[in-house]
C-alpha cells in the first residue's frame, strides 16, 4: 500500500490556475480511480514581513490582512518531491507555506 500524504498550501487568487494546472500536468491528486482531485477554498490570512523580506503583498513592519486560497490534495510518497517543486515553481510568494501531513488509510 502506498504511503499517502495531504499537501496544503496558501496562495493568492491570481496564482490558483497556474498551480492547479502544474499539478494536473504531473498527474497529481490521485484518489483511487480518479485523478485531478484537488480542493481549494477562500480563507482570510495575516502576515507581517520583517526586515530583509521582499513581500509579494504588504509592507515590511506592517501586519497585512488579505484573502487567500487554501489548496489541498492527497499525494503518494513517490510524488511528494515533484508536487512541492511544482507548487514552488508556480507560486509568487517569497516564502511559500507548504504543509505535508501524513495520512492514515482507512
C-alpha positions in Angstrom: 0.0 0.0 0.0 1.3 3.5 -0.9 2.0 5.8 1.9 -0.3 8.9 1.5 0.2 12.5 2.5 -2.0 15.6 2.3 -0.4 18.6 0.8 -1.8 22.0 1.6 -0.6 25.4 0.5 -1.8 29.0 0.7 -1.8 31.3 -2.3 -3.2 34.4 -3.9 -6.2 34.0 -6.2 -4.2 35.0 -9.2 -1.8 32.0 -8.7 -4.5 29.4 -8.3 -4.9 28.4 -12.0 -1.2 28.1 -12.7 -0.6 26.0 -9.6 -3.6 23.7 -10.3 -2.6 23.3 -13.9 1.0 22.4 -12.9 -0.3 19.7 -10.6 -2.7 18.4 -13.2 0.1 18.1 -15.7 2.0 16.0 -13.3 -1.0 13.7 -12.8 -1.3 14.6 -9.1 -4.3 14.5 -7.0 -5.0 10.8 -7.4 -7.7 9.2 -5.3 -8.4 5.6 -6.3 -9.6 5.5 -9.9 -9.7 9.3 -10.1 -7.1 11.9 -10.7 -7.0 15.7 -10.7 -8.7 15.6 -7.2 -7.8 19.0 -5.7 -9.8 21.1 -3.3 -9.5 24.9 -2.8 -11.4 27.5 -0.9 -11.1 31.1 0.1 -9.7 31.9 3.6 -8.5 35.0 5.4 -4.9 35.3 6.3 -2.5 37.7 8.0 1.3 38.1 7.9 3.9 40.6 8.9 7.0 40.9 6.7 10.1 41.6 8.8 13.5 43.2 8.0 15.0 41.5 4.9 11.7 40.4 3.4 10.6 41.2 -0.1 6.8 40.7 0.2 4.5 39.9 -2.7 1.8 41.9 -0.8 2.2 44.2 2.2 5.0 46.3 3.6 7.9 45.4 5.9 7.0 46.0 9.5 3.2 46.1 8.9 0.7 43.4 9.5 -1.1 42.6 6.3 -4.7 41.1 6.2 -5.9 39.7 2.9 -7.9 36.9 1.4 -6.0 33.9 0.1 -6.9 30.4 -1.2 -6.0 27.2 0.5 -5.3 24.4 -1.9 -5.1 20.8 -0.8 -4.8 17.3 -2.2 -3.7 13.8 -1.5 -0.2 12.8 -2.6 1.7 9.5 -2.8 5.1 9.5 -1.2 6.9 9.0 -4.5 5.2 12.1 -5.9 6.0 14.4 -2.9 9.1 16.0 -4.4 7.5 16.8 -7.7 4.4 18.2 -6.1 6.4 20.5 -3.8 8.6 21.6 -6.7 5.6 22.4 -8.9 4.0 24.5 -6.2 7.2 26.5 -5.5 7.9 27.0 -9.2 4.4 28.4 -9.8 3.9 30.3 -6.6 4.6 34.1 -6.4 5.4 34.3 -2.7 9.0 34.8 -1.5 8.3 32.2 1.3 5.8 29.5 0.3 4.0 27.7 3.1 3.6 24.1 2.1 2.3 21.7 4.8 2.9 17.9 4.2 0.8 15.8 6.5 1.0 12.0 6.8 -2.4 10.3 6.3 -3.7 7.0 7.7 -5.5 5.0 5.1 -8.9 3.9 6.5 
